[in-house]
Amino acid sequence: MDVDTLTHQRANIGAGRVALIACGALAREILAVNRANGAEHFALRCLPAILHNHPEQIAPAVEREISLAKSDGYEEIFILYADCGTGGALDEVCRRHDVARLPGPHCYAFFEGVEQQATRQEVTSFYLTDFLARQFDTFVTKPLGLAAHPELKDLYFGNYERLVYLAQTDDDGLTRKAESAAETLGLRFERRFTGYGDLATALSGL
């Protein structure tokens, strides 16, 4: 399966007995870390990445997936989401079902490192990851109507000063996509190589 199709689709990948319930936006990175670790005991259960455009739907969707995973008899369940704009609703779901999730407010925080991200206090920075660099049109340009109405750019992004691309991989093509996104939004561009950050640490510890 092309993991980029997980923008709009749900999928199960792998046949291990530990269920990883994850955002489809992280599928490529999760699979890369698991391959590097030789981890074959995971079953990746991805929810559509586009849920990030509707954060109020994330917690209910994760709860449904937890119930499905329990009914399927998985030995353990771990949630590979940050809070992602749920306002604590996802944590409440995790408490209710006694499962743990990745720490942090957003996925870009655990790629860079949650503690380091918190100390930066970059309220005027707009972040892209590898996935968002690939899917910029799907997650930003089209939903906000910027192609048809470029004048809306200042309405949505007028308070931002720069676009920060947190790169998980060294990929010149993705860097060019991120630079193009910064140009589209009229923001200064900065690239930081993060690798897989706290995601790799969390998966290695499971």
N, C-alpha and C positions, 0 to 999 in steps of 0.2 A: 504493500500500500504506500502511495505517496503521502507522507505525513502532512504535506501542505493541504491536502483535501480535508483535513480535520478542522479547518476553519468553520465548516458548516455541518460536519458529520460527527457522529459518535462512533467509536470503534474499540474492539478488544484486540490487544496484541500480546502474544505470548501465552504460555500455559502453566506458569508457575503457580505456587499456592499462596503467595503474598500479593494481595491486590494493591496496586498503586492507582488511586483515582486521581486523574490529572487533567489539567487544562490541555486541550489539543495544541495550544501554542508552545507547549514545552515538550511535545512528543519527540521531536528530533534530538533535543539535548538529553532527555532522559534515556533514550535508546543508546546514544553515544556513550554516556557514562556507564550504563550497564554493560555494554560491550567491552569497554576498557577494563571494567572490574571483573569480567567473566561471570557476571551475575545472571543465572538462569532461573532463579527461584521467584522472579517477579512476573506478574500478569498486569500489563498496563491497560487500564480502562479509561479511555480518553473521552471527555465531554467536548462539545464543539467550542472552538476558541472564540467564536463570535459572541458567546455569552458575555465576554468582557464589555461589549457595547450595551449590555443590559444587566448590570451587576446585581439588580434585585432578583434576577433569575438564578444566580449562581448557587446560593445556599440551598434552595429547594431542589435544584438539579443534582447537587452533590448528595443530598439526603436520599433522594430516590436511588442514586447509584450505590450508596452504602447499603441500603436495604436489599438491592439486587445482589450485591456481592456477598452479603450475609446469607441470603437464600441459596446462593451458589456454593456455599461451604468453604469460603476462603479462610485460611488459618489466621491471617492477620490482614489488616487494612491500614493503609497510610494515605493521607490526603496531600497531594502535590499541588496545592494552591496557596497563595498568600491570601490576605484578607480581600484584596482585589475589589475594593469599593463596596463590600457588603455591610459595612458599618457594624461589624461584630456578629452579624447573623451566621456567618460560616463557623465562627468559634462556638456559638450556641449549638449548632448542629453537631460539631465534633464532641462537645461535652455530653450531649444527649446520647450519642452512640459510643462514647468512650474510645474515640480514635484521635490520633494526633495529626497535625498538619505542619507544613513548613512554616517557620516563623517569618514575619515581615508583612509590611503593608501592601507591597506590589511585587511582581516578579522581577522587575529591574532592581529592586532592593536586594534580593538574595543573590542575584548574579554579581552585583558589585560587592556584596557583603552588607548585611542588614545594619550592623553597627557603623560601618564606614559611611553608608548612605545616610544614616540619621545625622551624623556629624556634619555633613556637607550643607544641609539646609538650603538646597538649591530650588527655591520656590519659583524661580523664573526660568527653569530649564524643562524642556520637553524631551522625554526619553524614548529612544528606540532600542529594541533588541534585534538579534538576527531575524527572528520571526517577523517582527513588525517592520523591519526594513524590507523584507520580501513582500509583506502584505499591506504596505502603506496605503495603497489605493483602496483596498477592501475595508480597512479599519478606520481610515481617516478621510481621504479625499471624497469617496463616494457617499458615505453616511452623512457627512457634513455638507455635501453639495458644493464643494469648492470648485469642481470642474466647470459647472454651469454658472456658479456665482462666486467668482474669485474675490469679490468685494467682502465676502463673509470672513475672509482670512483674518482681518483685523479684529473682527468681533470675537472670534474664537481664540486667537493667538496673540492679540495685542499686548497682553501682559507678560508674554514670554520674551526672553532675550536670546536664547540659544537652543539648538537641538543637540543633545548629547547622545551619541551612538555608543551603547555598551555592547561591544562585539564579543560574542562567544567564540568565534573562529576568525582566522586570518583569511579573509575572502575579499579580494579587490572588487569583485562585482557587487557584493553587498555594501561595501564602503561607498561605491559610486551611487548606489540606490539611496543610501542614507544621506549623502551629500545633496542628491537631487531633491530629497524630501525637505531638507533644510532650506534649499533655494525656493522651493514651492511655498514654504511658510514664511519666507523672508527672515530667517533666523541665522545667527552665526552657527558654525558647525564645529563640533568637537568629537573626536573618537577616542574611546578608552577601551583597551582590551581587558576583558574581565575573565575570560574562560567561563567555566561553569559555576564558579564561586561556591556559595553555600549549598547549591543544589547538589554538587558533587559530594560535598561533605555529608549531607543528609543521606544520600543514597548509599554512600560507603558505610554509613553507620547502621543501616537497617539489616 
